[in-house]
């Protein structure tokens, strides 16, 4: 049982890591959102 949980957790952490890398590279959802807010104001 604990093996399944750790595998699931590893997959979740991997996905979170990819999302963070995309955000830091400036092509993520939040980066686009901040750019849109900055262009409006």
C-alpha positions as CSV (number, residue, x, y, z in Angstrom):
1,X,0.0,0.0,0.0
2,X,2.7,2.5,0.9
3,X,4.5,1.7,-2.4
4,X,1.4,2.8,-4.3
5,X,1.1,6.0,-2.3
6,X,4.8,6.9,-2.9
7,X,4.4,6.2,-6.6
8,X,1.4,8.5,-6.8
9,X,3.2,11.1,-4.8
10,X,6.3,10.9,-7.1
11,X,4.0,11.4,-10.1
12,X,2.3,14.4,-8.5
13,X,5.7,16.0,-7.5
14,X,6.9,15.4,-11.1
15,X,3.9,17.2,-12.6
16,X,4.3,20.1,-10.1
17,X,8.0,20.4,-11.0
18,X,7.1,20.6,-14.7
19,X,4.5,23.3,-14.0
20,X,7.0,25.3,-12.0
21,X,9.6,25.1,-14.7
22,X,7.0,26.2,-17.3
23,X,5.9,29.1,-15.1
24,X,9.6,30.2,-14.5
25,X,10.3,30.1,-18.2
26,X,7.5,32.7,-18.7
27,X,5.1,30.6,-20.8
28,X,2.8,29.5,-18.0
29,X,-0.7,30.5,-17.1
30,X,0.2,32.8,-14.3
31,X,2.9,34.5,-16.4
32,X,0.4,35.2,-19.1
33,X,-2.1,36.4,-16.5
34,X,0.3,38.9,-15.0
35,X,1.3,40.1,-18.5
36,X,-2.4,40.7,-19.3
37,X,-3.0,42.6,-16.0
38,X,0.1,44.7,-16.6
39,X,-1.0,45.6,-20.2
40,X,-4.5,46.6,-19.0
41,X,-3.3,48.8,-16.1
